[in-house]
Amino acid sequence: MINPIVKTIELPDGRTITLETGKLAKQADGAVMLRMGNTMLLATVCAAKDAVPGTDFMPLQVEYKEKFSAFGRFPGGFTKREGRASDAEILTCRLVDRALRPLFPDNFHAEVYVNIILFSADGVDMPDALAGLAASAALAVSDIPFGGPISEVRVARIGGQFVINPTFEQLAQADMDLMVGATYENIMMVEGEMKEVSEQDLLAALKAAHEAIKPQCKAQMELAEEVGSTVKREYCHEVNDEDLRKAVHEACYDKAYAVAASGNTNKHERQDAFDAICEEFKARYTEEELEEKGPMIDRYYHDVEKEAMRRCILDEGKRLDGRKTTDIRPIWCEAGPLPGPHGSSIFTRGETQALATVTLGTKLDEKIVDDVLVHGKERFLLHYNFPPFSTGEAKAQRGVGRREIGHGHLAWRALKNQIPADYPYVIRVVSDILESNGSSSMATVCAGTLALMDAGVKINKPVSGIAMGLIKNAGEDKYAVLSDILGDEDHLGDMDFKVTGTKDGITATQMDIKVDGLSYDILEKALLQAKQGREYILGKLTECIAEPRPDLKPHAPRIETMTIPKEFIGAVIGPGGKIIQGMQDETGAVITIEEVGNEGHIEIAGTNKKSIDDAVRLIKAIVAIPEVGEVYHGKVRSIMPYGAFVEFLPGRDGLLHISEIDWKRLETVEEAGLKEGDDIDVKLMEIDPKTGKFKLSHRVLIPKPEGYTERPERKGRRH
């Protein structure tokens, strides 16, 4: 008989979340089934007993997978089986990883694998907001050392009110969409997008999220108590020599502090200087001794370097490259450096450089999104590439990694709401990082803004971005908030807080915190300091290009849009697509049509104005209602003994009777010189009310011969 342990959490709006353990996946170190409504996630965690020799970091791997069967769907593709992780799944993995990773003990180096699987969904509740809670609960019921529990919630502002874990339908109405991860005491991770909100609004959202997270953490503590997993496993993953640690500090600290205070702006020269201090200390030992002591010396020296950098900032207000805490590195940028793309730019800030390009496309270039719960199309794409040469590394470039997907997504969120909703083009921005030393994602936002304006995209407002850092030692009141952080300040510091926005408010943010006890006062100071930095950078962007180019590049596609009544969609497409394909062949334009409500929305794209105008003319002719008395330019489709059938509007033929071809009497149609394929102007004389047939005339459009009199029709003449 299975007796699972269950805990229930009530959300502010009355919905409930249940955590159940002891029933499924019992061979894992920890396993919890989370349920909210009909959404169910199974989270498992397994950790190796020992660390791989030589490991001096936390080898954590988080996997999140949505099963298509969870929503009663078949996967696409030939195999009909779930394949590589989608971008949405990878982004959820990153959200969970970033909240969990800082809370493992510094000296715990065993491999840890967290797997979260969506087994059931109803399309109402959003499972990504529940993944962090499920993962932490699995850790809570295991014996794996962990400084949690944590939980994550999505907070949205809808109609001025904060809603925790909104449904898909509710989120569509929100002007703020934030994912927040936190322990009971501290916020650990933030990521989200906003529609130009103030710093105070963002802080209010964080507070609302944290209040919702606290009962979720408490429920996990109670669950761990009932399971009996509050005592964690013992481990010994590091060999330490305290005398050696002391010797490294005494011999190296002053020298490392001198390098930290030198203000060298070249990161490679600076790092070489740091490395030389460590190598000088190692020279005291033989090669045999270094086989044992070398890894410990490296670890202890890393701590010395970290302490020197931090004390230099806290005590002197002096950063590694000599800047003050609020200084922004030198910026230069250029709009339109590349002739081939539809738009391009270079943005350089210190030793970070992004080259961005913009490509404009038609509806046929839309990205099809076919995830388990999200279906649709994307018209604005942003891709971020981080090649090894950008940091001077000599290694091969592999496929797109999780970091690249995450950084690109942040920049995408920063810019996407500045693209007008009715903009007819599909847009792809690509940011290639050519140099990197801190916040290449924010450089991507700036370069993307410049490239969009260079392409002539009528963005609502320019967007800039900045990465903020924090230095705060435990037990000290003194702290420093750093603007425009270096890579080393990110690695050795306590916070990486990225903020993007226009002149009127924040559009996106991402924050990772590595220190306990970060107060809202410090967060507010960081946000206000970030605002000053954003505005300064925004000024540099608008100095480069003040507004979007007045027109597209000559080689960019031109697009015109039009709407037609819904009942004419079939007529424009034609049987088997014959009509629309014929128009594309005739004009050279690309024509796409889709049903939107009670209308047909048509996009016409071409490389020149004539092809677009010709396509518009043909489409208007199809949807035009024939009017008696109107003159049309038609084409002879067939010749009969009694006249000719003329297509005077696309898909509409009328009879041009032999007697209506000319004022003179004709015995045969051929006497008039008409043949199939000829163009001819005709006037619509009559529409038969019973049959709907059209009677045309050409003779009324030509001068009547002088002295002309009508003759009676000959008896027996065939009509």
FENGI-V36176 format. One record per helix or strand of 3 or more residues. SS is the DSSP state (h for helix, s for strand). FROM is the first residue (numbers start at 1). LEN is the number of residues. If there is no record, write none. Layout:
ss: [SS	SS]
from: [FROM	FROM]
len: [LEN	LEN]
This chain:
ss: [s	s	s	s	s	h	h	s	h	h	s	s	h	s	s	h	h	h	h	s	s	s	h	s	s	s	h	h	s	h	s	s	h	s	s	h	s	h	h	s	s	h	s	s	s	h	h	s	s	h]
from: [5	16	30	39	60	68	87	112	127	131	150	161	168	176	187	199	242	267	287	331	343	352	363	367	375	380	388	402	426	440	464	479	487	495	505	520	558	566	575	590	599	609	631	643	652	658	669	679	694	699]
len: [6	6	7	9	7	4	17	9	3	10	9	4	4	8	11	29	19	16	30	5	7	10	3	4	4	7	4	15	10	15	9	5	6	8	9	25	8	8	13	7	8	15	10	7	6	3	4	9	4	3]
